């Protein structure tokens, strides 16, 4: 059975609501149990680790300690790329040095072992059991849609922390999304930075990053972009119309969380997973796919 300690992160009840809804839907369909870590706190992304080494480690370390205390024996599933990065770095630090482990245990007022693995939701679903469960739950294929899978920076980098096999051309999301019948395109910007929080404090420089991502996805035949991070999703989804207007472009690329597309293929309605909440219209492209399938029948 797929059963994990769950660290949702701060965005899931705010800007990442659609991600949360679709995660819950997919888990309900595949029988995956996510047990939320009691009394979890912010992992420190993206500011705490810039204020000094120990604060940046202590915040995620406390979550790890709580998981060990309340959900012993379970690995920790983290859907947000930034949260995953901080939790993974903290786990590696705990494992890597007795002195670090002791100091973090003192700071968090909790004994720390660091035995649990920290994994992304995508990793879980791309495991043998996860793929089998997802494939079995698909009842409404999305054949005919071409999409660019956008991984962003932190699910694979830095490689010494994540242990990722391929930091330039990852393919886990591509293989997972392909189960829905979607054709994923080959493109050049799947791991380029979207600007992260600099989309707020340095918009002129950061908008260029999103424009390049969207342009490359479209030029390689994509009709949608798929993400695995609430911040990446927000940046691309919220800024696309603005970029279209300012640059006289017309990318017309709805931006989905990978779990949203899995959920739709498993039977979810638009409201089940928040498709109506997107900044750039997301429902129309899905509806188009289903209407074409109906005509072909």
Steps between C-alpha positions, in 0.01 A plus 500: 500500500617854421524667841714803588548770756385817325649846509260722299680831542356848534379553143246220498224703663579822313655527154532122469136412565453335161806283565358391837160420357643291217741318731211406727295382204779288352583345837136410555491321165821302536467415870801704610503612862671828591519555877560867568785572742342647817581862584734543203660838435626691197808337351678834461481534124586737356636738761609324818806326355629838383502623862757250615577129483339392823160661464477362146567150634307518827163581344485190277676294767212565740257355243721196461509456878120524522465240226737265682309544826143474372534296181797271561614274221341706222689686231406864451314603185538866400305636199659849486840522330631772733383316812650179363835672451512635856386171656746299291792729586414480870480119490838480331648736758364290788642185346831657405630626832459391860564856615234638265248240613567583865471874446176468304361265765580767759348781289179308429483352851449160340724200439579462130596188306445595135413144404192586293546569131367830368333450162296705258145400418614448143764250617238305691261482207782405263600203712389154392200491734404859423508456123292186524239671717482810277466294184218298652310815602499664153144486363488808274813533283624837377610378158578776254649752744869591467667636811840621616600362839669777698709376793657825615816521707460327834363151446839396362749770606743520667582146396722435803194558720222342293698210355304545178607280210456766234496872578492620138237277346284337771216284373298380801214744440501421128458129569230562757300742286527267200276256689211740439546482124663844481795531264789677670729707280876519491611853587796695636370684806361227724743575783557874448413734788164681488631782720343364820425779749700749293188530285387733781814699589669505157216471247672658200786251505291204608218531247758424231554157655131410475475636147790274392340194661165559334655585164712184493210279608278635225768488232544130573132427447360514854141612556534497879769515768507257793670586830586327827542802728243748634730800446599401146135444420397836644772690317423356158124503539470848649747675269410351162225746410718792612785377280264448208384860523835666560690301240225474240528122520224241511635193674157359596649237731291405804718396794403191701639322801584144398255375762219699340543315170520166679182589691311599183600171339370325812160667469533829689277795414636851455380606845638187667853618424462875458537534123268802523746672736782542248607845384544386140197296383571133566165331452458578129800295387379195691147544367641526147673163541181330617287657226739377232497152652120498496492598132749228409280240668 
